[in-house]
Amino acid sequence: MRKPLRAWKLCLIVVVATIITLFLGVYRATKHEPQFYRQALEVDRTKHAVAGDQLEKNVLDLHNEVRRAGRWEAVFTQSQVNGWLAVDLPEKFGKSVPKTISDPRVRIDERAIHIAARYDDGKVESVVSLVLSAHLTNEPNEIAVRIEKARAGLLPLPLKKFLDKIRASAKSAELDLRWAQADGDPVAIVRLPEEHPEYGGRIVRIDTLELRDGEVYVAGKTSDETAQASVSSRKVIAER
């Protein structure tokens, strides 16, 4: 009788050891931080503040250029975005950020935008990361943002909860957004307005959106053509 009992004890020990090993593996996986994220967090706050100010200046310059007829372009660097996220976002828009999210940072390369942030809801503490790609569609001022990966540490992250929040935020901001799919990945289709009261009746179109190593490049044209004339011209082309 002792041998069967000993065998059962050994089996129990193996099962318990396996469960503990799996638990530790999952725990460590949720604590994983992308290398770019660790490096971005080490940047001095003063440097972040300067870079964030430069981003706001670039945005203001672009806003002023877009209001005038003619070509315009802008470059937003990774360091500028991270500086704004580190300093300006919590100071100026802290109430708009969910309490469960802190310290967001990005890395930009030629293929995608990598986003990471700390997540803590009191029960789960991890670093959540997303990989996004973006391009213009064939429709005027339409941008397709594809969510290629979503992880908590190294573990895949269910996207439904986050997509619902994005949808709700877009609705409250009156942003024209709809969802599509590409090879199973969710794709947010965002349409930016061609006209606005501040544009004085001019038409604003984005014709270039490029992800580069460490920066995003955007360019387009502001035309004196009125919105009504633009619609009419597109109808004529379609009829042809």
VOVORO-255518 format. One line per 10 residues: number of its first residue (from 1); their letters; for each residue x, y, z of C-alpha. Coordinates in steps of 0.02 Angstrom, whole numbers, plus 32768, in hexadecimal, padded with zeros to 4 digits. Layout:
<tilums>
NUM> a> X:Y:Z ~ ...
</tilums>
This chain:
<tilums>
1> mrkplrawkl> 8000:8000:8000 ~ 8091:8074:801E ~ 80CA:8077:7F69 ~ 8021:80B1:7F23 ~ 8016:8134:7FAD ~ 80C5:8171:7F86 ~ 8099:8179:7ECE ~ 7FFF:81E2:7EF3 ~ 8067:8258:7F5D ~ 80E6:826B:7ED3
11> clivvvatii> 805C:828E:7E55 ~ 8011:8310:7ECA ~ 80BB:8363:7EE0 ~ 80D5:8368:7E24 ~ 8028:83B3:7E07 ~ 8040:8438:7E8E ~ 80EF:8462:7E4D ~ 80AA:8471:7D9B ~ 801E:84E5:7DD3 ~ 8097:8552:7E35
21> tlflgvyrat> 810E:8559:7DA0 ~ 8080:858A:7D2A ~ 8043:860E:7DA6 ~ 80F1:8659:7DB6 ~ 8104:8656:7CF9 ~ 8060:86B2:7CDF ~ 808B:872E:7D69 ~ 8134:8754:7D1D ~ 80E6:8760:7C70 ~ 806C:87E6:7CAD
31> khepqfyrqa> 80FD:8848:7CFA ~ 8161:884E:7C58 ~ 818A:88FD:7C19 ~ 81BA:8922:7B64 ~ 826D:895F:7B56 ~ 823C:8A03:7B03 ~ 81C5:8A25:7B93 ~ 824A:8A0F:7C18 ~ 82BF:8A82:7BB8 ~ 8239:8B07:7B9F
41> levdrtkhav> 8213:8B0B:7C59 ~ 82CA:8B2F:7C7E ~ 82CB:8BD4:7C1D ~ 82E3:8C6E:7C8A ~ 8243:8CD0:7CAD ~ 8294:8D74:7C76 ~ 82B7:8D2A:7BCB ~ 8205:8CEA:7BC2 ~ 81C2:8D97:7BEB ~ 8228:8DEA:7B60
51> agdqleknvl> 81F4:8D65:7AE2 ~ 813E:8D73:7B15 ~ 8141:8E30:7AFD ~ 818A:8E16:7A4F ~ 80FC:8DA0:7A23 ~ 807A:8E21:7A57 ~ 80D5:8EA5:79F0 ~ 80D6:8E31:7958 ~ 801C:8E11:796D ~ 7FF8:8ECD:7979
61> dlhnevrrag> 8065:8EF0:78DF ~ 8009:8E69:787E ~ 7F61:8EAF:78B4 ~ 7F93:8F5B:7872 ~ 7FD6:8F13:77CE ~ 7F3A:8EAC:77AE ~ 7ECD:8F48:77BA ~ 7F29:8F94:7724 ~ 7F16:8F5A:7670 ~ 7FA8:8EF4:7630
71> rweavftqsq> 8014:8E5E:765B ~ 8040:8E37:770F ~ 80A1:8DB1:776C ~ 80D8:8D82:781C ~ 8149:8D08:7876 ~ 8126:8CC8:7925 ~ 81B6:8C6A:7975 ~ 81B2:8BDB:79F0 ~ 820E:8C41:7A74 ~ 8190:8CD0:7A61
81> vngwlavdlp> 80FC:8C5B:7A77 ~ 814B:8C06:7B0E ~ 8175:8CAE:7B5A ~ 80C1:8CE7:7B48 ~ 8080:8C42:7B8F ~ 80F7:8C4C:7C24 ~ 80D9:8D02:7C56 ~ 804A:8D59:7BFD ~ 7FCA:8CCC:7BFB ~ 7FC5:8CB0:7CB9
91> ekfgksvpkt> 7FD2:8D6A:7CDF ~ 7F53:8DAC:7C63 ~ 7EE1:8D19:7C3E ~ 7EFA:8CA8:7CD5 ~ 7E3F:8C9B:7CF7 ~ 7E22:8C57:7C47 ~ 7E98:8BC4:7C61 ~ 7E4F:8B28:7CB3 ~ 7E8F:8B0F:7D64 ~ 7EC7:8A60:7D36
101> isdprvride> 7F43:8AA1:7CB4 ~ 7FE5:8B00:7CD5 ~ 808D:8B2A:7C84 ~ 8060:8B0B:7BCC ~ 80F1:8B0D:7B51 ~ 8109:8AE9:7A97 ~ 8189:8AAA:7A1D ~ 8176:8AD0:7964 ~ 81C8:8A6F:78D7 ~ 81AA:8A62:781D
111> raihiaaryd> 8127:89DB:7831 ~ 80C7:89FF:78D0 ~ 80A8:8A67:796B ~ 80CB:8A0A:7A0C ~ 806D:8A48:7AA6 ~ 8085:8A0F:7B5A ~ 8042:8A47:7C02 ~ 8034:8A0A:7CB4 ~ 7F8D:89BC:7CE2 ~ 7F50:89A7:7D95
121> dgkvesvvsl> 7E9B:8989:7DC4 ~ 7EC0:8954:7E76 ~ 7EB9:889C:7E48 ~ 7F2B:8890:7DB0 ~ 7FCB:88F3:7D99 ~ 8024:88E6:7CF2 ~ 806A:8943:7C5C ~ 7FEC:8947:7BCE ~ 8031:895C:7B1F ~ 7FE6:8975:7A72
131> vlsahltnep> 802F:896C:79C3 ~ 7FD5:89DD:7946 ~ 7FEE:89FC:788D ~ 7FA0:8A8F:7832 ~ 7F83:8AC3:777F ~ 7F0F:8B2E:7715 ~ 7E7F:8AD8:76BD ~ 7E41:8B01:760D ~ 7DBC:8B73:7656 ~ 7DE4:8C2B:7679
141> neiavrieka> 7E2A:8C4B:7728 ~ 7E0E:8B98:7761 ~ 7E90:8B45:77D0 ~ 7E92:8A8B:77F5 ~ 7EE1:8A5B:789B ~ 7EFD:899F:78AC ~ 7F15:8950:7957 ~ 7F8F:88C3:7934 ~ 7FBE:888F:79E5 ~ 7F7D:88AD:7A94
151> ragllplplk> 7FD6:8864:7B2A ~ 7FDE:886A:7BE6 ~ 8096:8849:7BFF ~ 80B6:87B6:7B8A ~ 8003:8774:7B8F ~ 7F81:8797:7B08 ~ 7EFF:8814:7B42 ~ 7E43:8809:7B1A ~ 7E1B:88A3:7AB4 ~ 7D5E:88B2:7AC5
161> kfldkirasa> 7D63:8919:7B65 ~ 7DE0:8994:7B1A ~ 7D84:89A1:7A74 ~ 7CE4:89CC:7AD0 ~ 7D3E:8A57:7B2E ~ 7D89:8A9A:7A8C ~ 7CDD:8A98:7A3C ~ 7C91:8AF5:7AD0 ~ 7D1D:8B77:7AD4 ~ 7D0D:8B96:7A19
171> ksaeldlrwa> 7C51:8BAD:7A2B ~ 7C63:8C2A:7AB9 ~ 7CE5:8C8A:7A53 ~ 7C71:8C88:79BB ~ 7CFA:8C2F:7958 ~ 7CC4:8BD6:78B9 ~ 7D01:8B24:78DD ~ 7CCC:8A79:78A2 ~ 7D17:89CC:78B4 ~ 7D50:8951:7830
181> qadgdpvaiv> 7DC1:88B7:782E ~ 7E60:8883:77D4 ~ 7E96:87CD:77E6 ~ 7E3B:87C5:788C ~ 7E88:8865:78D1 ~ 7E13:88F5:7901 ~ 7E2A:8991:7897 ~ 7DEA:8A3C:78CD ~ 7DB8:8AA5:7837 ~ 7DBF:8B5D:7869
191> rlpeehpeyg> 7D7F:8BE4:77F6 ~ 7DC0:8C95:7813 ~ 7D52:8D27:77DC ~ 7D80:8D7D:7739 ~ 7D33:8E20:7773 ~ 7D26:8E80:7815 ~ 7CEA:8F2F:7843 ~ 7D9E:8F61:7868 ~ 7DD1:8F33:77B6 ~ 7D67:8FBE:776C
201> grivridtle> 7D0C:8F4D:76F2 ~ 7DAE:8F00:76AF ~ 7DC5:8E46:7695 ~ 7E4F:8DED:76F7 ~ 7E8E:8D45:76BA ~ 7F16:8CD3:76FC ~ 7F70:8C7A:766F ~ 800A:8C33:76C8 ~ 801D:8BD2:776A ~ 80C3:8B7B:7788
211> lrdgevyvag> 810B:8B1E:781B ~ 81C7:8B37:781F ~ 8250:8B01:7896 ~ 8229:8B69:7931 ~ 81A9:8BDD:78E2 ~ 8103:8BF4:788B ~ 80F9:8C5E:77ED ~ 8055:8CA9:77B3 ~ 8033:8D1B:771E ~ 7FA3:8D5D:76BA
221> ktsdetaqas> 7F55:8DF2:7664 ~ 7ED9:8E7A:7690 ~ 7E72:8EB1:75FA ~ 7E0A:8F4C:75DC ~ 7D88:8ED7:7590 ~ 7CE7:8EDB:75F6 ~ 7C9B:8E3F:763F ~ 7C03:8E48:75CB ~ 7C72:8E56:7531 ~ 7CDA:8DC3:756E
231> vssrkviaer> 7C41:8D54:757D ~ 7C03:8D89:74D1 ~ 7CAB:8D63:7480 ~ 7CB0:8CB6:74CF ~ 7C00:8C92:748D ~ 7C35:8CC3:73DD ~ 7CCD:8C50:73E6 ~ 7C61:8BC1:7429 ~ 7BE2:8BD7:739B ~ 7C6D:8BCC:731C
</tilums>
